[in-house]
Protein backbone atom coordinates (compact mmCIF):
# COMPACT_ATOMS: atom_id res chain seq x y z
CA UNK A 1 0.00 0.00 0.00
CA UNK A 2 1.28 3.49 -0.89
CA UNK A 3 0.59 5.86 1.99
CA UNK A 4 1.19 9.60 2.03
CA UNK A 5 1.48 11.61 5.26
CA UNK A 6 1.17 15.39 5.11
CA UNK A 7 4.01 16.46 7.40
CA UNK A 8 4.30 20.10 6.35
CA UNK A 9 3.20 21.31 9.80
CA UNK A 10 6.30 19.75 11.39
CA UNK A 11 8.44 22.49 9.82
CA UNK A 12 6.34 25.29 11.27
CA UNK A 13 5.61 23.83 14.71
CA UNK A 14 7.85 21.76 16.97
CA UNK A 15 5.05 21.18 19.46
CA UNK A 16 1.41 20.14 19.34
CA UNK A 17 0.37 18.79 15.94
CA UNK A 18 3.93 19.08 14.63
CA UNK A 19 5.16 16.81 17.43
CA UNK A 20 2.27 14.39 16.90
CA UNK A 21 3.19 14.10 13.22
CA UNK A 22 6.88 13.45 13.88
CA UNK A 23 6.24 10.86 16.58
CA UNK A 24 3.65 9.02 14.50
CA UNK A 25 5.94 8.81 11.46
CA UNK A 26 8.84 7.50 13.54
CA UNK A 27 6.63 4.92 15.23
CA UNK A 28 5.10 3.81 11.92
CA UNK A 29 8.59 3.09 10.60
CA UNK A 30 8.96 0.55 13.42
CA UNK A 31 5.71 -1.34 12.82
CA UNK A 32 5.04 -1.10 9.06
CA UNK A 33 6.60 -4.03 7.20
CA UNK A 34 5.23 -4.01 3.65
CA UNK A 35 3.87 -0.52 2.94
CA UNK A 36 5.56 2.32 1.09
CA UNK A 37 5.34 5.78 2.69
CA UNK A 38 5.72 9.21 1.10
CA UNK A 39 6.37 11.92 3.68
CA UNK A 40 5.12 15.22 2.27
CA UNK A 41 7.25 18.00 3.73
CA UNK A 42 7.62 21.73 3.14
CA UNK A 43 10.17 22.58 0.47
CA UNK A 44 11.85 24.74 3.13
CA UNK A 45 12.26 21.74 5.41
CA UNK A 46 15.51 19.90 4.76
CA UNK A 47 15.23 17.64 7.80
CA UNK A 48 14.71 13.90 7.60
CA UNK A 49 11.87 12.86 9.88
CA UNK A 50 12.79 9.20 9.61
CA UNK A 51 15.66 7.16 8.17
CA UNK A 52 14.05 4.14 6.57
CA UNK A 53 14.28 2.70 3.03
CA UNK A 54 10.49 2.51 2.59
CA UNK A 55 9.92 6.09 3.78
CA UNK A 56 10.75 8.59 1.07
CA UNK A 57 10.62 12.35 1.37
CA UNK A 58 8.81 14.57 -1.13
CA UNK A 59 8.96 18.37 -1.06
CA UNK A 60 5.77 20.39 -1.50
CA UNK A 61 5.59 24.04 -2.55
CA UNK A 62 2.28 24.72 -0.81
CA UNK A 63 2.92 26.02 2.73
CA UNK A 64 0.91 24.69 5.63
CA UNK A 65 -2.32 26.69 6.25
CA UNK A 66 -1.83 28.71 3.05
CA UNK A 67 -4.86 30.55 1.66
CA UNK A 68 -4.53 28.74 -1.69
CA UNK A 69 -3.97 25.32 -0.13
CA UNK A 70 -7.22 23.84 -1.44
CA UNK A 71 -6.27 24.84 -4.99
CA UNK A 72 -2.58 23.92 -5.18
CA UNK A 73 -2.25 20.97 -2.80
CA UNK A 74 -4.48 18.55 -4.80
CA UNK A 75 -2.12 18.68 -7.77
CA UNK A 76 0.95 18.13 -5.62
CA UNK A 77 -0.65 15.16 -3.88
CA UNK A 78 -1.77 13.68 -7.22
CA UNK A 79 1.83 13.77 -8.42
CA UNK A 80 2.89 11.88 -5.30
CA UNK A 81 0.78 8.91 -6.48
CA UNK A 82 -0.44 7.59 -3.11
CA UNK A 83 -3.41 5.33 -2.39
CA UNK A 84 -4.19 6.93 0.97
CA UNK A 85 -3.41 10.38 2.34
CA UNK A 86 -3.23 11.00 6.09
CA UNK A 87 -3.59 14.65 7.13
CA UNK A 88 -2.54 15.00 10.80
CA UNK A 89 -3.33 18.73 10.61
CA UNK A 90 -6.93 17.78 9.68
CA UNK A 91 -8.03 20.58 7.32
CA UNK A 92 -6.51 19.81 3.88
CA UNK A 93 -8.88 17.10 2.49
CA UNK A 94 -10.04 18.02 -1.00
CA UNK A 95 -11.36 16.31 -4.11
CA UNK A 96 -8.93 13.49 -4.85
CA UNK A 97 -8.68 9.94 -6.18
CA UNK A 98 -7.02 8.43 -3.09
CA UNK A 99 -8.51 7.53 0.28
CA UNK A 100 -8.25 10.10 3.05
CA UNK A 101 -7.75 10.03 6.82
CA UNK A 102 -7.63 13.16 8.95
CA UNK A 103 -6.69 13.55 12.61
CA UNK A 104 -8.77 15.97 14.66
CA UNK A 105 -6.98 16.96 17.85
CA UNK A 106 -9.63 19.21 19.34
CA UNK A 107 -12.53 21.51 18.48
CA UNK A 108 -11.60 24.41 20.74
CA UNK A 109 -12.04 26.77 17.80
CA UNK A 110 -15.75 25.89 17.69
CA UNK A 111 -16.26 26.01 21.44
CA UNK A 112 -14.25 29.19 22.01
CA UNK A 113 -14.41 31.19 18.74
CA UNK A 114 -13.71 34.41 20.63
CA UNK A 115 -10.20 33.15 21.36
CA UNK A 116 -9.22 32.95 17.67
CA UNK A 117 -7.24 35.38 15.59
CA UNK A 118 -8.82 36.41 12.27
CA UNK A 119 -6.45 34.17 10.30
CA UNK A 120 -7.10 31.20 12.57
CA UNK A 121 -10.85 31.71 12.20
CA UNK A 122 -10.47 31.68 8.40
CA UNK A 123 -8.49 28.44 8.43
CA UNK A 124 -10.66 26.54 10.89
CA UNK A 125 -13.87 27.58 9.12
CA UNK A 126 -13.04 24.79 6.64
CA UNK A 127 -13.62 22.03 9.21
CA UNK A 128 -17.14 21.13 8.03
CA UNK A 129 -16.00 20.66 4.45
CA UNK A 130 -12.91 18.73 5.56
CA UNK A 131 -14.97 16.22 7.55
CA UNK A 132 -17.38 15.74 4.62
CA UNK A 133 -14.58 15.06 2.18
CA UNK A 134 -12.53 12.63 4.22
CA UNK A 135 -13.16 8.88 4.46
CA UNK A 136 -12.32 8.55 8.13
CA UNK A 137 -11.37 10.61 11.18
CA UNK A 138 -8.89 9.82 13.93
CA UNK A 139 -9.77 11.48 17.24
CA UNK A 140 -7.00 11.65 19.83
CA UNK A 141 -9.39 11.09 22.75
CA UNK A 142 -12.91 9.92 23.54
CA UNK A 143 -13.64 13.51 24.56
CA UNK A 144 -12.68 14.79 21.12
CA UNK A 145 -14.71 12.05 19.46
CA UNK A 146 -17.81 13.12 21.40
CA UNK A 147 -17.21 16.72 20.30
CA UNK A 148 -16.83 15.67 16.65
CA UNK A 149 -20.10 13.77 16.74
CA UNK A 150 -21.96 16.50 18.64
CA UNK A 151 -20.62 19.62 16.94
CA UNK A 152 -20.02 18.35 13.41
CA UNK A 153 -22.73 15.71 13.13
CA UNK A 154 -20.31 12.93 12.15
CA UNK A 155 -21.56 9.36 12.64
CA UNK A 156 -19.81 7.17 15.20
CA UNK A 157 -18.62 4.66 12.56
CA UNK A 158 -16.50 7.29 10.82
CA UNK A 159 -14.46 8.21 13.92
CA UNK A 160 -11.77 6.07 15.58
CA UNK A 161 -10.07 7.04 18.84
CA UNK A 162 -6.30 6.56 18.85
CA UNK A 163 -4.56 8.09 21.84
CA UNK A 164 -1.32 10.02 21.57
CA UNK A 165 1.67 9.24 23.79
CA UNK A 166 4.60 10.98 25.40
CA UNK A 167 7.95 11.18 23.67
CA UNK A 168 10.12 8.35 25.10
CA UNK A 169 12.67 10.98 26.15
CA UNK A 170 10.42 11.85 29.08
CA UNK A 171 11.39 9.51 31.90
CA UNK A 172 12.31 9.65 35.59
CA UNK A 173 15.72 11.09 36.46
CA UNK A 174 17.46 11.40 39.79
CA UNK A 175 15.51 14.30 41.28
CA UNK A 176 18.55 15.74 43.06
CA UNK A 177 20.57 15.74 39.87
CA UNK A 178 17.68 17.28 37.93
CA UNK A 179 17.33 20.03 40.55
CA UNK A 180 21.06 20.75 40.34
CA UNK A 181 20.82 20.91 36.53
CA UNK A 182 17.90 23.36 36.72
CA UNK A 183 19.74 25.46 39.30
CA UNK A 184 22.83 25.64 37.11
CA UNK A 185 20.83 26.36 33.93
CA UNK A 186 18.29 28.83 35.29
CA UNK A 187 19.65 29.87 38.70
CA UNK A 188 16.41 28.50 40.11
CA UNK A 189 16.66 27.26 43.71
CA UNK A 190 13.97 25.70 45.85
CA UNK A 191 10.43 24.50 45.21
CA UNK A 192 8.59 25.43 42.07
CA UNK A 193 5.27 24.79 40.36
CA UNK A 194 5.67 24.15 36.62
CA UNK A 195 3.33 25.31 33.86
CA UNK A 196 4.33 24.10 30.41
CA UNK A 197 2.40 25.22 27.33
CA UNK A 198 2.11 27.78 24.59
CA UNK A 199 0.72 30.92 26.20
CA UNK A 200 -2.74 31.32 24.73
CA UNK A 201 -6.21 31.89 26.19
CA UNK A 202 -7.51 28.32 26.39
CA UNK A 203 -4.56 27.33 28.59
CA UNK A 204 -6.09 29.46 31.37
CA UNK A 205 -2.83 30.90 32.70
CA UNK A 206 -4.44 34.05 34.23
CA UNK A 207 -6.53 31.80 36.48
CA UNK A 208 -3.38 29.92 37.53
CA UNK A 209 -1.75 33.24 38.39
CA UNK A 210 -4.73 34.19 40.56
CA UNK A 211 -4.58 30.81 42.30
CA UNK A 212 -0.84 31.10 42.84
CA UNK A 213 -1.25 34.56 44.38
CA UNK A 214 -3.97 33.18 46.65
CA UNK A 215 -1.77 30.23 47.66
CA UNK A 216 1.14 32.52 48.57
CA UNK A 217 -1.08 34.83 50.59
CA UNK A 218 -3.10 32.14 52.38
CA UNK A 219 -0.57 29.37 53.00
CA UNK A 220 2.71 31.38 52.96
CA UNK A 221 4.50 28.66 50.99
CA UNK A 222 7.88 29.57 49.56
CA UNK A 223 7.74 28.54 45.91
CA UNK A 224 8.08 29.94 42.42
CA UNK A 225 5.83 29.51 39.43
CA UNK A 226 7.86 28.57 36.36
CA UNK A 227 6.19 29.13 32.98
CA UNK A 228 7.81 27.31 30.05
CA UNK A 229 6.54 27.78 26.50
CA UNK A 230 6.28 30.21 23.62
CA UNK A 231 3.93 33.15 23.46
CA UNK A 232 1.02 32.18 21.23
CA UNK A 233 -1.80 34.63 20.58
CA UNK A 234 -3.79 36.98 22.82
CA UNK A 235 -1.15 36.55 25.53
CA UNK A 236 -1.09 40.16 26.75
CA UNK A 237 -3.57 39.49 29.56
CA UNK A 238 -1.10 37.09 31.17
CA UNK A 239 1.59 39.71 31.68
CA UNK A 240 -0.95 42.31 32.75
CA UNK A 241 -2.19 39.86 35.38
CA UNK A 242 1.34 39.31 36.66
CA UNK A 243 1.73 43.04 37.17
CA UNK A 244 -1.71 43.50 38.71
CA UNK A 245 -1.14 40.70 41.22
CA UNK A 246 2.42 41.87 42.00
CA UNK A 247 3.90 38.52 41.01
CA UNK A 248 6.92 39.75 39.06
CA UNK A 249 9.32 38.30 41.67
CA UNK A 250 7.44 35.02 41.96
CA UNK A 251 6.80 34.01 38.34
CA UNK A 252 9.63 33.06 35.98
CA UNK A 253 9.00 32.99 32.21
CA UNK A 254 11.47 30.75 30.38
CA UNK A 255 10.06 30.95 26.85
CA UNK A 256 10.59 28.00 24.52
CA UNK A 257 12.58 25.14 26.03
CA UNK A 258 14.34 22.16 24.46
CA UNK A 259 13.42 18.55 25.16
CA UNK A 260 16.46 18.20 27.43
CA UNK A 261 15.53 21.34 29.36
CA UNK A 262 11.94 20.21 29.73
CA UNK A 263 13.00 16.74 30.86
CA UNK A 264 14.96 18.26 33.74
CA UNK A 265 12.28 20.83 34.52
CA UNK A 266 9.66 18.10 34.84
CA UNK A 267 11.85 15.98 37.08
CA UNK A 268 12.86 18.85 39.37
CA UNK A 269 9.35 20.31 39.73
CA UNK A 270 7.24 19.62 42.80
CA UNK A 271 4.13 19.60 40.63
CA UNK A 272 2.98 20.26 37.06
CA UNK A 273 -0.21 22.35 36.89
CA UNK A 274 -2.33 22.27 33.71
CA UNK A 275 -5.60 24.18 34.30
CA UNK A 276 -6.67 24.36 30.64
CA UNK A 277 -10.24 25.25 29.77
CA UNK A 278 -10.14 22.67 27.00
CA UNK A 279 -7.70 20.06 25.67
CA UNK A 280 -8.13 17.56 22.89
CA UNK A 281 -5.72 15.19 24.60
CA UNK A 282 -3.48 16.65 27.30
CA UNK A 283 0.04 15.68 26.27
CA UNK A 284 1.83 17.91 28.79
CA UNK A 285 0.38 16.16 31.88
CA UNK A 286 1.19 12.80 30.30
CA UNK A 287 4.82 13.84 29.76
CA UNK A 288 5.03 14.97 33.39
CA UNK A 289 3.53 11.70 34.64
CA UNK A 290 6.04 9.75 32.53
CA UNK A 291 8.76 11.59 34.51
CA UNK A 292 7.13 10.75 37.83
CA UNK A 293 6.03 14.34 38.43
CA UNK A 294 2.77 14.94 40.35
CA UNK A 295 0.11 16.64 38.23
CA UNK A 296 -2.88 18.88 38.86
CA UNK A 297 -5.23 19.30 35.90
CA UNK A 298 -8.61 20.83 35.24
CA UNK A 299 -11.62 18.55 35.25
CA UNK A 300 -12.47 19.61 31.69
CA UNK A 301 -12.64 17.84 28.30
CA UNK A 302 -10.03 15.08 27.82
CA UNK A 303 -7.84 15.75 30.86
CA UNK A 304 -9.65 13.39 33.28
CA UNK A 305 -9.51 10.73 30.52
CA UNK A 306 -5.73 11.04 30.24
CA UNK A 307 -4.84 11.48 33.92
CA UNK A 308 -7.36 9.08 35.45
CA UNK A 309 -6.86 8.79 39.21
CA UNK A 310 -3.16 9.62 38.93
CA UNK A 311 -3.56 13.39 39.45
CA UNK A 312 -5.67 15.95 41.26
CA UNK A 313 -8.60 17.42 39.32
CA UNK A 314 -9.75 21.02 39.87
CA UNK A 315 -12.41 23.38 38.55
CA UNK A 316 -10.70 25.49 35.83
CA UNK A 317 -12.83 28.48 36.80
CA UNK A 318 -12.17 28.33 40.55
CA UNK A 319 -8.80 29.82 41.65
CA UNK A 320 -9.41 28.80 45.26
CA UNK A 321 -9.86 25.15 44.28
CA UNK A 322 -6.51 25.23 42.48
CA UNK A 323 -4.79 27.14 45.31
CA UNK A 324 -5.84 24.45 47.80
CA UNK A 325 -4.68 21.64 45.48
CA UNK A 326 -1.25 23.24 44.95
CA UNK A 327 -0.83 23.79 48.69
CA UNK A 328 -1.72 20.15 49.40
CA UNK A 329 0.88 18.81 47.00
CA UNK A 330 3.61 21.26 48.03
CA UNK A 331 3.20 20.56 51.75
CA UNK A 332 2.42 16.83 51.78
CA UNK A 333 5.37 14.55 50.86
CA UNK A 334 3.16 11.45 51.16
CA UNK A 335 0.74 12.84 48.56
CA UNK A 336 3.63 13.75 46.25
CA UNK A 337 4.96 10.18 46.46
CA UNK A 338 1.52 8.67 45.85
CA UNK A 339 0.96 10.83 42.76
CA UNK A 340 4.42 10.01 41.42
CA UNK A 341 3.80 6.27 41.59
CA UNK A 342 0.29 6.53 40.15
CA UNK A 343 1.47 8.83 37.35
CA UNK A 344 4.25 6.48 36.25
CA UNK A 345 1.80 3.56 36.11
CA UNK A 346 -0.78 5.61 34.23
CA UNK A 347 1.72 6.87 31.64
CA UNK A 348 2.59 3.29 30.65
CA UNK A 349 -0.93 2.89 29.24
CA UNK A 350 0.01 5.20 26.35
CA UNK A 351 2.68 4.46 23.73
CA UNK A 352 3.51 5.54 20.21
CA UNK A 353 4.04 1.89 19.22
CA UNK A 354 0.40 1.20 20.13
CA UNK A 355 -0.78 4.37 18.36
CA UNK A 356 1.17 3.49 15.20
CA UNK A 357 -0.16 -0.08 15.12
CA UNK A 358 -3.75 1.14 15.48
CA UNK A 359 -3.22 3.80 12.80
CA UNK A 360 -1.71 1.29 10.37
CA UNK A 361 -4.62 -1.09 10.94
CA UNK A 362 -7.01 1.75 10.08
CA UNK A 363 -5.09 2.52 6.85
CA UNK A 364 -5.37 -1.12 5.76
CA UNK A 365 -9.04 -1.36 6.68
CA UNK A 366 -9.86 1.72 4.57
CA UNK A 367 -7.78 0.50 1.66
CA UNK A 368 -9.53 -2.85 1.80
CA UNK A 369 -12.86 -1.08 1.41
CA UNK A 370 -11.77 0.30 -1.97
CA UNK A 371 -10.08 -2.84 -3.29
Beta strands, then each sheet from edge to edge (+ up, - down):
strand 1: 2-6
strand 2: 36-42
strand 3: 55-60
strand 4: 84-87
strand 5: 99-104
strand 6: 136-139
strand 7: 159-161
strand 8: 192-196
strand 9: 224-228
strand 10: 251-255
strand 11: 271-274
strand 12: 295-298
strand 13: 312-314
sheet 1: 3+ 2+ 1+ 4+ 5+ 6+ 7+
sheet 2: 10+ 9+ 8+ 11+ 12+ 13+
end
